């Protein structure tokens, strides 16, 4: 195959113009036989910039179909030319007819400044890089010349232009997804009309009928509002759209479908949804099916991405039974390669249609195949369609006579129907590369990133076929603590990712054992030169180091222009780097663990859905149970500010444990209490909840088992949570810790016997029964005198004085570690009280909950999965270019938090949502605070 040819020439362009000479760029017309091809690689504004700022001549072939009228190019400084023969650089969208392709060198009279002939450079989607047979003659025109005699032309293929991380940069896939979704909805409406049903999608705008994408969005949004108001036809049942694929194509489809009142459902939810006798027809249900949901192993094993790509023959597709029969519309955005299981074979189509007939009417009758892979992933997809005739009815010969035909939309030139938006986007992303080609042609230095990209995208040069294999995307993980394991495993499922783990401890080697695309080494984080070199060689940096190190790592990421991901809160020092990170065109992504992280993603997704349903938020609460010894103790030192049941409250740090919520009713199984967490009020703005005065509750809190707050408040009163350097102590035995901390707090010596300690405790824990429980706990932890011999079953004692809080942390980590067979638990719960925007008072109030309950497994703790996996999914989203924002960011972008939530759902960490009529838990929480003495 041609795509495996070796890279044999590394020289730059064969000949170069003197920097003072004029260079000529030519803009081709597209193949006249492609009547709907209206795109153009350059806009008139770009031409004006090239003429006046780059000092080049621009020639353009006349074409009345082009999205930009020829007069606009002439006004910008271009000259109309019949064949572009004088052009050194020729640009088009797709490959030209062979009789219009000029590969001969430019003659001296036409290329002033060379003194001899000059070679050409062609940029296009050549459709040769995969060895496509139908374009081998075109490729041979670049390969058949004698490089010593003919000065062969250079062929650069847009499809191979990538960023250093291997992500394609010059492409139309997103626009194909948008246009394909609209064409599919239009085709579906036609199919329903043939059934005698007029659906709201009968008014779906066809992409080419609107001049701009914004107008199309507005039109589809209007259809969505109509559905929200009047619903979809009852005879069609719940309207379910299925989408496959995770690339730009599917992202474009999902983006435009987002204008509808979408409710996301899972594959396993489809049977119950479609069989529901009274579904909500005022919503459109969307299932974004992922490979683990429809691919299964023939040997009975579990789907695993790396294993799948290495052993595709061991997998089969169950799409025909698990997904297809329940869909009203299927939009396919996933590609296919020979040797891999087809999404649906001809036989599977028969199965799907038979099952669909049993499920109900109007199921799986229309398919939008945006991938347009003829006889590929959908074996029965026999041909492409055109914008003039976008869909056709088809029945393969193997389909039994009693089953209906399927209607297929398979337009192969979809982005052309969005010619204005697509051309403007294309020109914008192409211009840096075009300027680099101009610099190369003049013999000027070129920025390394663009020089390497052009080298990779060069299909042919000097009559040599070159290899365009993109490099792997490199992720550098600094630190590898308790949460790293699941992140490492998830990142390494991607065969296009190379993971480098650096840590100051040997545990990194254990993390990557058995992973072929990961490596690990010891690292001294204080060695800035070494760390800087590591960051320079990465595409994305994950910092799992202690929080104080994050800003210095971020500084190095800014220096080298590398993205960074961390699970920690945005600190003031990190926020100060925002503008510099923006200027460096990088994202410093924070708050993408559990809390903060999953809580943000879940809240934003739920709130977006409520806004689409025109609901107004009255109350917002989020509570979480997690375990990290030092984190737990630190939280007991922080004050809190929040709004509850209409009243803004502030609790200072010294009272945060005393004024807790005695009962948080979020579980029918677990009895839990809660503590307010820091300042909740800014989240009204962060989440766009509206004016604080209009909200009844804005609360973020931490969940604990009953008795925790009172016990730790007593520890705090004793002085065990003191962190000031003046309180440092060095116990000779762990049983001395409580006594020494209390001595420091009281300023008096306390004898080392139990009665003396009990007497001293009465000054800070006056209630006798509570004091007895506190002493019992202190003795169980081994930090107060007891009958147990000193330091038996305790961790090693430090050799130098430490703060009581650090000593207590060491004891808690040791005494409360999980024994074999034990597992941890993470609980996260959102409660949002909302009502229709037109509602008043408590009319129509609804309580929406979104909850996650996760237990640890034999391989990983719940905490490590709930922190490490969001970090991994966010890192992959950044690697894949799904995050647009730059600077210091949290997970606020929809494409990012959707990617994280979808990834979590794929590994069984999905949020479970519910809704009930009535009031929320705020009244009960308020009453609980009143019982602690905070409220009168």
ZAMARGU-4260 file (C-alpha; in steps of 0.2 Angstrom, whole numbers, plus 5000, padded with zeros to 4 digits):
<rodrens>
0) 5000/5000/5000 | 5006/5018/4996 | 5002/5024/5014 | 5017/5013/5020 | 5030/5020/5009
5) 5045/5027/5017 | 5051/5045/5020 | 5066/5046/5010 | 5069/5064/5007 | 5070/5077/5021
10) 5076/5092/5012 | 5066/5108/5011 | 5057/5114/4995 | 5068/5112/4980 | 5069/5130/4974
15) 5066/5146/4982 | 5062/5164/4977 | 5072/5178/4983 | 5063/5186/4998 | 5061/5202/4987
20) 5052/5193/4973 | 5034/5191/4970 | 5026/5175/4973 | 5009/5170/4964 | 4995/5160/4972
25) 4981/5153/4962 | 4964/5148/4968 | 4956/5134/4957 | 4939/5132/4953 | 4932/5115/4958
30) 4927/5101/4947 | 4913/5107/4936 | 4904/5090/4937 | 4902/5093/4956 | 4888/5105/4954
35) 4885/5108/4973 | 4904/5111/4977 | 4903/5129/4982 | 4917/5130/4995 | 4932/5140/4993
40) 4949/5138/5002 | 4952/5157/5004 | 4940/5171/5008 | 4941/5188/5000 | 4947/5195/5016
45) 4961/5183/5016 | 4966/5187/4998 | 4967/5205/5003 | 4978/5201/5017 | 4989/5190/5006
50) 4991/5204/4993 | 4994/5219/5004 | 5003/5210/5019 | 5012/5196/5011 | 5016/5204/4995
55) 5010/5190/4984 | 5000/5190/4968 | 4983/5181/4969 | 4975/5173/4953 | 4958/5166/4953
60) 4949/5155/4941 | 4931/5162/4937 | 4917/5152/4944 | 4899/5158/4946 | 4895/5144/4958
65) 4908/5149/4971 | 4901/5155/4988 | 4910/5171/4986 | 4906/5181/4970 | 4921/5184/4959
70) 4919/5203/4961 | 4924/5202/4979 | 4940/5194/4975 | 4944/5206/4962 | 4940/5220/4974
75) 4952/5212/4987 | 4966/5212/4974 | 4965/5196/4965 | 4966/5194/4946 | 4955/5183/4936
80) 4965/5170/4926 | 4959/5156/4915 | 4971/5142/4920 | 4983/5148/4934 | 4998/5143/4924
85) 5009/5157/4932 | 5004/5151/4950 | 5018/5145/4961 | 5005/5139/4974 | 4989/5132/4969
90) 4974/5129/4981 | 4958/5120/4979 | 4946/5110/4990 | 4946/5093/4981 | 4956/5086/4968
95) 4954/5094/4950 | 4950/5085/4934 | 4966/5078/4927 | 4965/5088/4911 | 4966/5104/4922
100) 4980/5098/4934 | 4996/5108/4930 | 5012/5099/4937 | 5024/5106/4925 | 5037/5120/4932
105) 5034/5138/4929 | 5044/5145/4915 | 5056/5160/4918 | 5045/5172/4909 | 5031/5168/4920
110) 5041/5167/4936 | 5052/5182/4937 | 5065/5182/4951 | 5070/5163/4949 | 5082/5166/4934
115) 5076/5148/4929 | 5061/5137/4930 | 5052/5136/4947 | 5042/5121/4954 | 5024/5122/4960
120) 5015/5117/4976 | 4997/5110/4976 | 4986/5110/4991 | 4970/5100/4991 | 4961/5085/4998
125) 4969/5073/4985 | 4961/5057/4991 | 4977/5048/4988 | 4984/5045/5005 | 4975/5029/5008
130) 4980/5022/4991 | 4963/5025/4984 | 4963/5017/4966 | 4952/5030/4958 | 4965/5044/4961
135) 4981/5034/4958 | 4983/5042/4940 | 4982/5059/4949 | 4996/5054/4961 | 5006/5047/4947
140) 5007/5064/4939 | 5017/5070/4954 | 5028/5054/4955 | 5032/5051/4936 | 5043/5066/4933
145) 5062/5066/4933 | 5067/5077/4948 | 5084/5082/4940 | 5075/5087/4924 | 5057/5092/4927
150) 5057/5101/4944 | 5042/5090/4950 | 5027/5098/4959 | 5024/5096/4978 | 5008/5089/4984
155) 5001/5094/5001 | 4986/5085/5007 | 4975/5095/5020 | 4970/5078/5028 | 4987/5076/5034
160) 4989/5093/5042 | 4990/5091/5061 | 4995/5099/5077 | 5010/5092/5086 | 4998/5081/5096
165) 4992/5073/5080 | 4975/5081/5079 | 4969/5086/5062 | 4968/5105/5060 | 4961/5108/5042
170) 4945/5098/5040 | 4926/5100/5037 | 4920/5085/5048 | 4911/5096/5061 | 4901/5104/5047
175) 4897/5087/5039 | 4890/5082/5056 | 4879/5098/5057 | 4873/5097/5039 | 4870/5078/5040
180) 4859/5079/5055 | 4848/5092/5047 | 4847/5082/5031 | 4843/5067/5041 | 4829/5076/5050
185) 4822/5082/5034 | 4822/5065/5026 | 4814/5058/5042 | 4800/5070/5040 | 4797/5065/5022
190) 4796/5047/5028 | 4783/5051/5041 | 4773/5061/5029 | 4772/5045/5018 | 4765/5036/5033
195) 4752/5050/5034 | 4760/5059/5049 | 4766/5077/5048 | 4779/5079/5061 | 4787/5096/5067
200) 4802/5091/5058 | 4793/5094/5041 | 4799/5112/5044 | 4817/5107/5046 | 4828/5119/5036
205) 4839/5111/5023 | 4857/5117/5026 | 4859/5125/5008 | 4843/5135/5010 | 4851/5147/5024
210) 4866/5158/5021 | 4873/5155/5038 | 4874/5142/5052 | 4866/5155/5065 | 4851/5155/5054
215) 4849/5136/5054 | 4851/5135/5073 | 4838/5148/5075 | 4826/5139/5064 | 4829/5122/5072
220) 4827/5130/5089 | 4810/5136/5084 | 4805/5118/5080 | 4812/5113/5097 | 4801/5127/5105
225) 4786/5120/5095 | 4790/5102/5102 | 4791/5109/5119 | 4774/5117/5118 | 4764/5104/5107
230) 4774/5088/5108 | 4778/5076/5094 | 4764/5065/5086 | 4758/5052/5098 | 4757/5039/5084
235) 4776/5040/5082 | 4779/5036/5101 | 4794/5044/5110 | 4805/5052/5097 | 4822/5043/5099
240) 4838/5049/5089 | 4853/5038/5090 | 4870/5044/5086 | 4887/5034/5084 | 4905/5040/5083
245) 4915/5052/5094 | 4925/5062/5081 | 4921/5079/5073 | 4907/5072/5063 | 4897/5066/5078
250) 4901/5082/5088 | 4894/5093/5074 | 4878/5082/5074 | 4876/5083/5093 | 4880/5102/5092
255) 4865/5106/5081 | 4854/5093/5089 | 4857/5103/5105 | 4845/5116/5099 | 4831/5103/5102
260) 4823/5099/5119 | 4835/5084/5121 | 4835/5072/5135 | 4850/5060/5135 | 4846/5042/5138
265) 4857/5026/5139 | 4856/5011/5128 | 4850/5001/5142 | 4836/5013/5145 | 4829/5011/5127
270) 4817/4996/5130 | 4808/5004/5145 | 4807/5021/5136 | 4799/5015/5120 | 4787/5003/5129
275) 4781/5017/5141 | 4763/5019/5137 | 4763/5037/5143 | 4780/5045/5137 | 4784/5063/5138
280) 4782/5068/5120 | 4787/5086/5123 | 4806/5080/5123 | 4817/5072/5110 | 4827/5057/5117
285) 4845/5056/5112 | 4856/5040/5114 | 4874/5043/5110 | 4879/5024/5108 | 4897/5020/5112
290) 4907/5005/5107 | 4906/4996/5124 | 4887/4997/5123 | 4886/4988/5106 | 4902/4978/5104
295) 4904/4962/5113 | 4918/4949/5113 | 4915/4932/5105 | 4926/4924/5119 | 4915/4931/5132
300) 4927/4944/5139 | 4924/4962/5142 | 4926/4976/5129 | 4943/4985/5131 | 4948/4998/5118
305) 4966/4993/5115 | 4961/4975/5115 | 4948/4979/5102 | 4960/4987/5090 | 4973/4974/5092
310) 4960/4959/5090 | 4945/4966/5080 | 4941/4948/5074 | 4936/4944/5092 | 4922/4956/5093
315) 4905/4957/5085 | 4892/4971/5084 | 4875/4969/5094 | 4869/4986/5087 | 4855/4978/5077
320) 4847/4971/5093 | 4852/4983/5107 | 4850/5000/5099 | 4843/5000/5081 | 4825/4993/5084
325) 4821/5007/5097 | 4827/5022/5086 | 4816/5034/5076 | 4831/5041/5067 | 4849/5034/5066
330) 4863/5045/5063 | 4879/5036/5059 | 4896/5045/5062 | 4907/5031/5065 | 4920/5025/5052
335) 4925/5007/5047 | 4940/4998/5041 | 4942/4981/5033 | 4945/4968/5046 | 4934/4976/5059
340) 4916/4971/5063 | 4903/4980/5053 | 4891/4991/5063 | 4877/4982/5054 | 4878/4968/5041
345) 4865/4964/5028 | 4859/4950/5039 | 4859/4962/5054 | 4847/4974/5045 | 4835/4960/5043
350) 4836/4957/5062 | 4835/4975/5066 | 4819/4978/5055 | 4811/4962/5062 | 4814/4968/5080
355) 4808/4986/5076 | 4792/4979/5069 | 4789/4971/5086 | 4794/4986/5096 | 4781/4998/5088
360) 4777/5009/5073 | 4790/5020/5064 | 4805/5012/5072 | 4822/5012/5062 | 4815/5017/5045
365) 4827/5031/5042 | 4846/5031/5042 | 4857/5046/5040 | 4875/5039/5036 | 4886/5054/5038
370) 4901/5043/5036 | 4895/5039/5019 | 4906/5024/5018 | 4899/5013/5004 | 4896/4995/5009
375) 4907/4999/5024 | 4901/5000/5042 | 4883/4998/5036 | 4885/4984/5023 | 4868/4988/5015
380) 4873/5006/5012 | 4875/5004/4993 | 4878/5022/4986 | 4880/5040/4991 | 4867/5053/4987
385) 4867/5071/4982 | 4861/5087/4989 | 4849/5087/4974 | 4842/5070/4979 | 4848/5068/4997
390) 4839/5052/5002 | 4833/5036/4994 | 4824/5020/4998 | 4834/5005/4998 | 4831/4986/5001
395) 4846/4974/4999 | 4842/4958/4990 | 4844/4948/5006 | 4829/4958/5014 | 4814/4947/5016
400) 4799/4954/5006 | 4788/4956/5022 | 4800/4969/5029 | 4800/4987/5024 | 4814/4996/5014
405) 4825/5008/5024 | 4827/5026/5019 | 4845/5032/5018 | 4853/5049/5018 | 4871/5047/5012
410) 4876/5064/5004 | 4895/5063/5001 | 4897/5082/5000 | 4888/5088/5016 | 4900/5103/5021
415) 4896/5111/5004 | 4878/5114/5009 | 4886/5125/5023 | 4898/5133/5011 | 4899/5150/5019
420) 4903/5145/5037 | 4913/5130/5031 | 4924/5141/5019 | 4927/5154/5033 | 4932/5141/5045
425) 4943/5132/5033 | 4952/5148/5027 | 4955/5153/5046 | 4963/5136/5050 | 4972/5135/5033
430) 4980/5152/5033 | 4995/5149/5046 | 5000/5134/5035 | 4998/5144/5019 | 5009/5158/5026
435) 5022/5145/5031 | 5022/5138/5013 | 5025/5156/5007 | 5040/5158/5019 | 5047/5141/5013
440) 5045/5146/4995 | 5055/5162/4998 | 5068/5153/5008 | 5063/5161/5024 | 5064/5153/5041
445) 5047/5144/5046 | 5041/5141/5064 | 5045/5123/5068 | 5027/5118/5072 | 5021/5123/5054
450) 5037/5116/5046 | 5035/5099/5053 | 5016/5099/5049 | 5019/5103/5031 | 5033/5090/5030
455) 5020/5077/5037 | 5006/5083/5025 | 5017/5082/5010 | 5011/5067/5000 | 5024/5069/4986
460) 5039/5080/4983 | 5054/5079/4971 | 5044/5064/4963 | 5045/5055/4979 | 5030/5048/4989
465) 5032/5053/5007 | 5025/5045/5023 | 5012/5055/5033 | 5010/5045/5048 | 5006/5056/5063
470) 5015/5055/5079 | 5008/5049/5096 | 5000/5061/5108 | 5011/5062/5123 | 5004/5065/5141
475) 5016/5068/5155 | 5009/5064/5172 | 5018/5072/5187 | 5015/5063/5203 | 5007/5047/5205
480) 4998/5046/5221 | 4982/5036/5227 | 4971/5042/5213 | 4983/5039/5198 | 4980/5021/5195
485) 4963/5022/5186 | 4969/5038/5176 | 4984/5028/5170 | 4974/5013/5165 | 4961/5024/5155
490) 4974/5035/5146 | 4983/5019/5140 | 4968/5012/5132 | 4971/5024/5118 | 4984/5017/5107
495) 4987/5034/5100 | 4993/5041/5117 | 5010/5039/5125 | 5010/5041/5144 | 5025/5046/5154
500) 5024/5045/5173 | 5036/5054/5184 | 5036/5053/5202 | 5048/5054/5217 | 5043/5037/5223
505) 5045/5020/5215 | 5026/5017/5214 | 5026/5024/5197 | 5033/5008/5190 | 5019/4998/5198
510) 5006/5009/5189 | 5012/5006/5172 | 5017/4987/5173 | 5010/4978/5158 | 5006/4994/5148
515) 5015/4995/5132 | 5012/5014/5129 | 5018/5020/5146 | 5034/5023/5154 | 5039/5028/5172
520) 5055/5036/5180 | 5059/5043/5197 | 5059/5062/5197 | 5064/5076/5209 | 5051/5089/5208
525) 5063/5102/5214 | 5074/5099/5199 | 5066/5113/5189 | 5078/5110/5174 | 5073/5092/5172
530) 5055/5096/5175 | 5055/5109/5162 | 5063/5097/5149 | 5049/5084/5153 | 5036/5097/5150
535) 5043/5103/5134 | 5042/5086/5127 | 5024/5083/5131 | 5007/5088/5123 | 4997/5089/5139
540) 5004/5089/5157 | 4994/5081/5172 | 4999/5087/5189 | 4995/5075/5203 | 5008/5084/5214
545) 5003/5092/5230 | 4993/5108/5228 | 5008/5120/5232 | 5017/5114/5216 | 5003/5117/5204
550) 5008/5136/5200 | 5026/5132/5197 | 5021/5118/5185 | 5009/5129/5176 | 5022/5142/5174
555) 5033/5130/5165 | 5018/5125/5154 | 5015/5143/5149 | 5034/5144/5145 | 5033/5129/5133
560) 5015/5131/5127 | 5008/5115/5134 | 4991/5112/5141 | 4989/5107/5159 | 4976/5097/5169
565) 4974/5095/5188 | 4960/5090/5200 | 4963/5104/5212 | 4953/5120/5216 | 4959/5136/5207
570) 4970/5144/5219 | 4973/5163/5219 | 4991/5159/5213 | 4984/5149/5199 | 4971/5162/5194
575) 4984/5175/5193 | 4991/5165/5178 | 4975/5167/5168 | 4980/5181/5156 | 4998/5174/5153
580) 4990/5157/5149 | 4978/5165/5137 | 4992/5173/5128 | 5002/5157/5127 | 4986/5149/5119
585) 4985/5135/5132 | 4972/5129/5144 | 4976/5127/5163 | 4962/5116/5167 | 4958/5114/5186
590) 4944/5107/5196 | 4941/5091/5186 | 4942/5077/5200 | 4927/5073/5211 | 4924/5088/5222
595) 4928/5099/5213 | 4925/5090/5196 | 4911/5078/5194 | 4900/5089/5204 | 4903/5103/5192
600) 4900/5092/5177 | 4884/5085/5184 | 4877/5101/5189 | 4880/5110/5173 | 4872/5096/5163
605) 4857/5096/5174 | 4855/5115/5174 | 4857/5116/5155 | 4843/5103/5153 | 4832/5113/5165
610) 4835/5129/5155 | 4830/5121/5139 | 4814/5116/5147 | 4811/5134/5152 | 4812/5130/5170
615) 4818/5143/5184 | 4829/5137/5198 | 4823/5141/5215 | 4836/5131/5226 | 4853/5122/5222
620) 4861/5110/5234 | 4876/5098/5232 | 4882/5087/5245 | 4897/5075/5244 | 4904/5061/5255
625) 4923/5057/5252 | 4938/5052/5263 | 4955/5060/5264 | 4962/5061/5281 | 4971/5078/5279
630) 4957/5085/5268 | 4944/5080/5281 | 4954/5089/5295 | 4957/5104/5284 | 4938/5106/5280
635) 4935/5107/5299 | 4945/5123/5300 | 4936/5132/5286 | 4922/5144/5288 | 4907/5144/5277
640) 4894/5155/5269 | 4878/5150/5260 | 4860/5154/5258 | 4847/5142/5265 | 4828/5143/5265
645) 4829/5161/5260 | 4842/5167/5273 | 4861/5170/5270 | 4871/5163/5283 | 4889/5163/5288
650) 4898/5151/5300 | 4916/5155/5306 | 4928/5141/5305 | 4929/5138/5324 | 4910/5134/5324
655) 4908/5125/5308 | 4907/5108/5316 | 4896/5113/5330 | 4884/5121/5318 | 4881/5106/5306
660) 4866/5098/5298 | 4861/5083/5310 | 4851/5074/5296 | 4854/5075/5277 | 4840/5065/5270
665) 4847/5059/5253 | 4848/5041/5256 | 4835/5028/5261 | 4850/5017/5267 | 4863/5028/5274
670) 4860/5039/5289 | 4871/5055/5286 | 4875/5072/5293 | 4882/5087/5284 | 4894/5101/5286
675) 4893/5117/5275 | 4908/5119/5263 | 4917/5135/5261 | 4908/5150/5252 | 4894/5143/5242
680) 4887/5160/5236 | 4899/5163/5221 | 4891/5147/5213 | 4875/5156/5209 | 4885/5166/5196
685) 4897/5151/5191 | 4882/5140/5187 | 4871/5154/5180 | 4857/5152/5193 | 4851/5169/5192
690) 4851/5183/5205 | 4855/5178/5223 | 4840/5187/5229 | 4829/5177/5218 | 4835/5160/5225
695) 4830/5151/5241 | 4845/5140/5243 | 4863/5140/5237 | 4872/5127/5247 | 4888/5115/5245
700) 4891/5103/5259 | 4901/5088/5264 | 4893/5072/5270 | 4898/5062/5286 | 4892/5048/5296
705) 4882/5053/5312 | 4893/5059/5327 | 4907/5064/5316 | 4905/5083/5318 | 4903/5082/5337
710) 4919/5071/5339 | 4930/5081/5327 | 4924/5097/5335 | 4930/5090/5352 | 4947/5085/5344
715) 4948/5103/5338 | 4944/5110/5355 | 4958/5099/5362 | 4970/5107/5350 | 4973/5091/5339
720) 4969/5101/5323 | 4981/5116/5327 | 4993/5119/5312 | 5003/5134/5318 | 5022/5132/5320
725) 5021/5138/5338 | 5010/5122/5342 | 5023/5109/5336 | 5026/5095/5348 | 5036/5079/5348
730) 5027/5065/5358 | 5038/5051/5365 | 5024/5039/5363 | 5008/5041/5352 | 4998/5040/5368
735) 5006/5057/5373 | 4999/5066/5358 | 4982/5071/5365 | 4990/5077/5382 | 5004/5087/5373
740) 4991/5095/5361 | 4980/5100/5376 | 4995/5106/5386 | 4999/5118/5372 | 4981/5124/5370
745) 4979/5126/5389 | 4996/5132/5393 | 4998/5120/5408 | 5006/5104/5412 | 4995/5088/5413
750) 5001/5072/5421 | 5002/5057/5410 | 4989/5047/5419 | 4971/5044/5412 | 4962/5053/5427
755) 4973/5068/5425 | 4969/5069/5406 | 4951/5066/5409 | 4950/5080/5422 | 4959/5092/5409
760) 4947/5087/5395 | 4933/5093/5406 | 4938/5111/5402 | 4936/5109/5384 | 4923/5095/5383
765) 4911/5099/5398 | 4897/5087/5394 | 4901/5071/5404 | 4893/5058/5392 | 4901/5066/5377
770) 4918/5068/5386 | 4917/5049/5389 | 4914/5045/5371 | 4928/5057/5366 | 4940/5049/5377
775) 4935/5031/5371 | 4939/5037/5353 | 4956/5045/5358 | 4961/5028/5366 | 4955/5018/5351
780) 4966/5029/5340 | 4980/5026/5352 | 4983/5044/5356 | 4978/5044/5374 | 4983/5033/5389
785) 4974/5016/5389 | 4977/4998/5394 | 4985/4994/5377 | 5004/4994/5377 | 5011/5010/5370
790) 5012/5011/5351 | 5006/4993/5347 | 4998/4994/5330 | 5003/5012/5327 | 5013/5020/5313
795) 5031/5025/5316 | 5034/5041/5326 | 5042/5056/5318 | 5059/5061/5324 | 5056/5079/5324
800) 5042/5090/5331 | 5026/5092/5320 | 5010/5101/5321 | 4996/5092/5330 | 4986/5091/5314
805) 5000/5083/5304 | 5002/5070/5318 | 4984/5066/5319 | 4983/5064/5300 | 4997/5051/5301
810) 4987/5042/5314 | 4971/5042/5305 | 4979/5037/5289 | 4986/5022/5298 | 4972/5017/5309
815) 4958/5020/5297 | 4966/5011/5282 | 4956/4998/5273 | 4959/4980/5278 | 4958/4966/5265
820) 4940/4964/5259 | 4935/4982/5265 | 4931/4996/5252 | 4927/5014/5252 | 4912/5023/5247
825) 4909/5040/5238 | 4892/5048/5238 | 4888/5064/5228 | 4870/5071/5227 | 4863/5087/5219
830) 4846/5093/5223 | 4839/5107/5212 | 4821/5114/5215 | 4814/5122/5200 | 4797/5128/5193
835) 4791/5134/5176 | 4798/5151/5172 | 4780/5158/5173 | 4777/5150/5190 | 4775/5160/5206
840) 4777/5156/5224 | 4778/5137/5226 | 4767/5133/5211 | 4772/5118/5201 | 4789/5116/5210
845) 4799/5101/5205 | 4813/5093/5214 | 4827/5086/5203 | 4841/5075/5210 | 4856/5069/5202
850) 4866/5056/5212 | 4882/5045/5211 | 4885/5031/5223 | 4901/5022/5220 | 4910/5008/5230
855) 4928/5004/5229 | 4933/4988/5219 | 4946/4975/5221 | 4957/4985/5209 | 4954/5003/5214
860) 4946/5013/5228 | 4930/5023/5224 | 4940/5039/5228 | 4954/5035/5215 | 4941/5031/5202
865) 4931/5046/5205 | 4946/5058/5205 | 4957/5049/5192 | 4945/5045/5179 | 4938/5063/5177
870) 4956/5068/5175 | 4959/5055/5162 | 4943/5059/5152 | 4947/5078/5153 | 4965/5075/5147
875) 4959/5066/5132 | 4946/5079/5128 | 4960/5092/5128 | 4971/5081/5118 | 4957/5079/5105
880) 4954/5098/5104 | 4937/5097/5112 | 4941/5112/5123 | 4940/5129/5115 | 4943/5140/5130
885) 4961/5146/5135 | 4968/5152/5151 | 4964/5146/5169 | 4948/5136/5167 | 4936/5125/5176
890) 4926/5111/5167 | 4913/5124/5162 | 4912/5121/5143 | 4899/5109/5137 | 4909/5099/5125
895) 4921/5096/5140 | 4909/5091/5154 | 4899/5081/5141 | 4915/5071/5137 | 4919/5068/5155
900) 4901/5063/5159 | 4900/5051/5144 | 4917/5044/5149 | 4911/5041/5167 | 4895/5033/5161
905) 4905/5021/5150 | 4915/5015/5165 | 4899/5013/5176 | 4900/5030/5186 | 4885/5038/5178
910) 4874/5050/5188 | 4857/5044/5192 | 4843/5057/5189 | 4826/5058/5196 | 4812/5071/5197
915) 4797/5072/5209 | 4784/5085/5213 | 4785/5095/5229 | 4798/5103/5240 | 4816/5100/5243
920) 4826/5096/5259 | 4830/5114/5263 | 4817/5116/5277 | 4823/5100/5285 | 4841/5106/5284
925) 4836/5123/5291 | 4827/5115/5306 | 4843/5104/5309 | 4854/5120/5310 | 4841/5128/5322
930) 4844/5113/5333 | 4862/5116/5334 | 4859/5134/5340 | 4864/5143/5324 | 4846/5149/5321
935) 4834/5156/5333
</rodrens>
